[in-house]
Amino acid sequence: MNSKLSIGCLLLGLASTGCNVGGRGGGPTGGPRPEPSTTVPQASTDPVVRGAVLYHDNGCVLCHAEAGKGGKKNTNSETGGEINGLTLVKEGYSEAELIDKIASGVDKVGKDDPEGVTPPYHMPHFGDWLTHQELSDIAAYLFSLYPADRAAAFDNWDEE
């Protein structure tokens, strides 16, 4: 595949899902709600599996990367010029708080340099088109990404 075609495909992908550069409402770029996933049956009983599918289908993976590793460049953002990873959200959010954060998004990303450019990416309001159950499933998936080597220490921190 030539480089122009690769760049075109990348831009089309960014424009069609997730990593909102503008717009608000409906789908990730302000358009209609995305079609339900066909990757995993909607009747799956495992919220982590459903959440993983929703994470991919709604474009979260485009900014937060596979398995929530983060690292997409977001020029002059207060998070070190990169979009943050999600593997440690369990340490900063309850389930209800995380659902609210996903639902309400992040309209304005703080600048590292107040005189510098505005960071181009922000998080859309997923609550505008995802149901509470879908938001809960994404939260379950994100909590499942928590590193096993930290889990025991975190789960028992208040007992010490």
C-alpha positions in Angstrom: 0.0 0.0 0.0 1.5 3.4 -0.9 2.0 6.1 1.7 -0.7 8.4 0.4 -3.3 5.7 0.5 -2.2 4.7 4.0 -2.5 8.3 5.2 -5.9 8.6 3.5 -7.1 5.5 5.3 -5.8 6.7 8.6 -7.5 10.1 8.2 -10.8 8.5 7.1 -10.6 6.3 10.2 -10.0 9.2 12.5 -12.8 11.2 10.9 -15.3 8.5 11.2 -14.9 7.4 14.8 -13.5 8.3 18.2 -10.8 11.0 18.9 -13.0 13.9 18.3 -11.3 16.9 16.6 -14.6 18.8 16.7 -18.3 18.4 16.8 -20.5 16.9 19.4 -23.6 14.8 19.6 -24.8 11.6 17.9 -21.8 9.6 17.1 -18.1 10.2 17.9 -17.9 13.1 15.4 -21.3 14.5 15.9 -23.0 12.2 13.3 -25.5 9.4 13.8 -25.2 6.8 16.5 -22.9 3.9 15.3 -24.6 0.7 14.3 -24.6 -2.0 16.9 -21.6 -4.3 16.9 -21.6 -7.5 14.9 -18.3 -8.7 16.3 -19.7 -10.2 19.4 -23.4 -11.3 19.9 -25.3 -8.6 21.7 -26.6 -11.4 24.0 -23.1 -12.0 25.4 -23.4 -12.3 29.2 -19.9 -11.1 29.9 -19.8 -7.3 30.3 -16.0 -7.2 29.8 -16.4 -8.9 26.4 -19.2 -6.5 25.4 -17.2 -3.6 26.7 -14.1 -4.6 24.7 -16.3 -4.7 21.5 -17.8 -1.3 22.3 -14.3 0.2 23.1 -13.2 -0.8 19.5 -16.5 -0.1 17.7 -16.8 3.4 19.2 -13.3 4.4 18.3 -11.8 4.6 21.9 -9.0 2.4 20.6 -8.0 5.1 18.1 -6.9 7.5 20.9 -6.3 5.3 23.9 -4.7 2.4 21.9 -5.1 -1.4 22.1 -5.7 -2.5 25.7 -5.9 1.1 26.9 -2.1 1.7 26.6 -2.5 5.3 25.5 0.2 7.3 23.8 -1.4 9.0 20.8 0.2 12.4 20.4 -2.0 15.3 21.5 0.2 18.4 21.0 0.6 20.7 24.0 -1.8 18.7 26.2 -1.3 18.9 29.9 -0.9 15.1 29.9 2.6 15.3 28.5 1.6 15.8 24.9 -0.1 12.4 24.7 -3.5 10.9 25.3 -3.4 9.1 28.6 -3.6 5.3 29.0 -6.5 3.7 30.8 -5.0 0.7 32.4 -4.9 2.4 35.9 -8.4 4.0 35.9 -9.3 1.6 38.8 -7.0 3.7 41.0 -8.8 7.0 40.2 -12.4 6.2 39.6 -15.3 4.3 41.1 -17.5 2.5 38.6 -20.1 5.3 38.8 -17.4 8.0 38.3 -15.9 6.2 35.3 -19.3 5.8 33.7 -20.0 9.5 34.2 -16.6 10.4 32.8 -17.2 8.3 29.7 -20.7 9.7 29.3 -19.7 13.4 29.7 -16.4 13.2 27.8 -13.7 15.9 28.0 -14.7 19.1 26.0 -11.5 21.0 26.6 -8.0 19.4 27.2 -5.8 21.6 29.3 -2.7 23.1 27.7 0.8 22.3 28.9 2.0 25.7 27.7 -0.8 28.3 28.2 0.7 30.3 25.2 0.9 27.2 23.0 -1.5 25.7 20.5 -4.7 24.2 21.7 -4.5 20.4 21.9 -6.4 19.0 18.8 -8.1 16.0 20.4 -10.7 15.8 23.0 -13.0 13.0 24.2 -16.6 13.1 22.9 -19.7 12.8 25.0 -20.3 9.0 24.6 -23.4 9.4 26.8 -25.1 11.2 23.9 -25.4 7.9 22.0 -24.5 4.9 24.3 -26.9 3.4 26.7 -26.2 3.2 30.4 -25.6 -0.5 30.0 -23.1 0.1 27.2 -21.3 2.7 29.3 -21.2 0.2 32.2 -19.8 -2.5 29.9 -17.0 -0.2 28.7 -16.2 0.6 32.4 -16.1 -3.1 33.2 -13.6 -3.6 30.3 -11.4 -0.7 31.4 -11.3 -2.1 35.0 -10.3 -5.5 33.5 -7.2 -3.9 32.0 -5.8 -3.2 35.5 -2.3 -4.9 35.7 -2.4 -8.1 37.8 0.9 -7.2 39.5 -0.7 -4.0 40.9 -4.0 -5.6 41.7 -3.1 -7.3 45.0 -1.4 -4.2 46.4 -4.3 -1.9 45.3 -7.0 -4.2 46.6 -5.4 -4.5 50.0 -3.9 -1.0 50.4 -6.3 0.1 53.2 -5.6 -3.1 55.2 -2.0 -2.2 55.8 
